[in-house]
Amino acid sequence: MKDIHIKDFKISSKINIKDLPTSLDLGLNKKKIERELRTVSENLADIQNTMYAHGKYAVLMCIQGMDTAGKDSLIREVFKEFNVRGIVAHSFKKPTELELKHDYLWRHVIALPARGKFGIFNRTHYENVLVTRVHPEYLMYENMPHVNSLEDVNEAFWDKRINEINNFEKHIADNGTIVFKFFLNISKDEQKDRLLRRLNKPEKNWKFSPDDLDERLCWDQYQTYYEDALNRTSKPHAPWYNIPADDKPTARYIVAKILYDTLKTYTDIKEPELPAHQKENIDLYKAQLENED
């Protein structure tokens, strides 16, 4: 099996998105990859249980990718061994009326995980420099001061948003949130195949929307803005990882392995010990329970 090294996926220098791989051969068939994933997922769950008891760190996992990239199924498969009390997933859709009455980061701030928990953002605050950059007319719904027309949405506007996102992530990282950002990178041909499967299989028809085809027409624009976001917001405290996602089992395993290999380096994450006076009386507590009528 091909070894997975974090450095091979972490974006730590300027990239050209066309050079990033969308596929990777691990040298295993699907069933063996799934077995490897199950083992890593179980190990991750053990770390999360310790984190929950420890209560000092939170984990924020951000997942971005084009339509059909496999975000939902990745979450399901990577975290199926987790205790539900320790994980919360948020899928961010079109902003609600309430959310539009706040700044664009508000709904993400209130969804941040508490210390001891894993939080998953399925689509993230980066939609605000991706979707709205492809469709700047959406910004008019935000009713922002100093943005009265599309003429006000210039490069300075996007620079400001990028800086705000970097500052947001630096703040939460400095206060105990371990940030992972995964770009599920699929090829245009693979997206076409997945959209066709949604149309050809009646049980998957519900996943399809004509909007998917409209967004596909903007593929090149999205790639341009993804490249810009990856280059300008992959920081040591909040790195981006390019995940080759043309094969879903492979993508899931790579994500799980990166999470596990990173978190196990945090040697200060450990189960808390009982206070000394309680530890000294463990035999007394056991005897009390065993002698109950």
Secondary structure, DSSP 8 states (H G I E B T S, - for coil): -----GGGTB--S---GGGS-S----SS-HHHHHHHHHHHHHHHHHHHHHHHHH-S-EEEEEEEESTTS-HHHHHHHHTTTS-GGGEEEEE--S--HHHHTS-TTHHHHTT---TT-EEEEES-GGGGGTHHHH-GGGGGGG--TT--SGGG-SHHHHHHHHHHHHHHHHHHHHTTEEEEEEEEE--HHHHHHHHHHHHHSGGGGGG--HHHHHHHTTHHHHHHHHHHHHHHH-BTTB-EEEEE-SSHHHHHHHHHHHHHHHHTT-TT-------HHHHHTHHHHHHHHHT--
